[in-house]
């Protein structure tokens, strides 16, 4: 007997919603889509031009360089690009952060847990006249992530042995081990499982496909409007199998916040992301709508005891925890809305978050001094922290530097480029660093990447939760797994390998007329435009 998972897809936003003024679907963390009726106070009256032609909008990201688009191979492609052009068998629900079928109509899991039988939606069309998506395209795309020599997803997709075509709209995905997170790696979150046209790959080859990508997504890539590393254009897909898309999107990349703000004030851009408090404040004063949406991202300080032996002493780490005034720092650097207080390693908008049994380590410099004295390190700690060179990081660490000095700790600050920063962390040649320790809306993947001993991003080489990660690998998402996640958080609270400073919010800044843009929060850059529209005057 197979377990049958049949999903009825709920239409989150329809053309009737725009015409009749119904409420938009709430987004992750209980917020609303950008420009929703909840914040504008008036229902949307029009989603596009009177003749139904999509409206052109311009948006700016400061880190969305595009040198080509290929889901399985591109390393420079932002997830926003991929989600505009492609679909997976599954998608991450923006409210629950769990996978639900997208190109899949339904799926079954065999009794031994090793075969997923997936039935596909019928009638889904590829871009540029490449025809209907079938099982052949699904098998080709997934196995390309498994076997292509340049696939960046091989480590995650190694659990897949084969994708067998049952008929034109059914495939069997055969695993070599039980893997409850298969729907996640085949979702729109990672990229490797996004479905592309086999015919297009056969005709264009890898290089040609990257410049003329062919997917099933809500937008079609306009190569004529592409200036590599500067801007790209995505046209509404008239044949999209989902709801009608009401906008064409021009993506630009301007890194300087003041330049972006000026472009917004001059009416040259309709939307931008920002993490600069001053820019966000000025944009609000200029009449922009600012949405703060919780992201599943935690930032903190990581301590490498192998590089700097005093950090191996748990009492030293405890003293450091009491020396940092995270509340004052957060408000001073991010304001009250751009970041949330962090206590444990699990963000507060994710399954498994708990405060039960979690020690908060509130700011207490006198206790910090006492612990350092007891550990034999009174006025004896001296180390360098490495950070990425941007004004926000430097401001934060200047505050922490002074707080450390108040308890007798001398910390120098080394601000370096992003490439230098990651090289130093990955080579474990830094005493203290500042980085994200989550970022994906799937806690199991976060743990494997950041908490498992030997993982590339486990910069402290902490091994205290390996057994919990192993246990979680055998259990699907749900209450039993959530309790494992809660125990992970409790152990981090006891062992103190990281000092979690704050959880971030994604800040969406846009014109009052623009509605329906939302973020799924992954790494703060997964912004969606397929529901976007311009409200009529």
Secondary structure, 3 states (H helix, E strand, C coil): CCEEEECCCCCCCCHHHHHHCCCCCCCHHHCCCECCHHHHCCCCCCCCCCCCCCEEEEEEECCCCCCCCCCCCCCCCCHHHHHHHCCCCEEECCCCCCEEECCEEEEEECCCCCEEEEEECCCCECHHHCCECCHHHHHHHHHHHHHCCCCCCHHHHCCEEEEEEEECCEEEEEECCCCCCHHHHCCCCCCCCCCCCHHHHHHHHHHHHHHCCCCCCCEEEEEEEEECCCEEEEEECCCCCCCCCCEEEEEEECCCHHHHHHHHHCCCCCEEECCCHHHHHHHHHCCCEEEEEEEEEEEEEEECCCCCHHHHCHHHHHHHHHHCCHHHHHHHHHCCCCEEECCCCCCCCCCCCCCCCCCCCCCCHHHHHHHHHHHCCCCCCEEEEEEECCHHHHHHHHHHHHHHHHCCCEEEEEEECHHHHHHHHHCCCCCEEEEECCCCCCHHHHHHHHCCCCCCCCCCCCCCCHHHHHHHCCCCCCHHHHHHHHHHHHHHHHHCCEEEEEEEEEEEEECCCEECEEECCHHHCCEECCCCEECCC
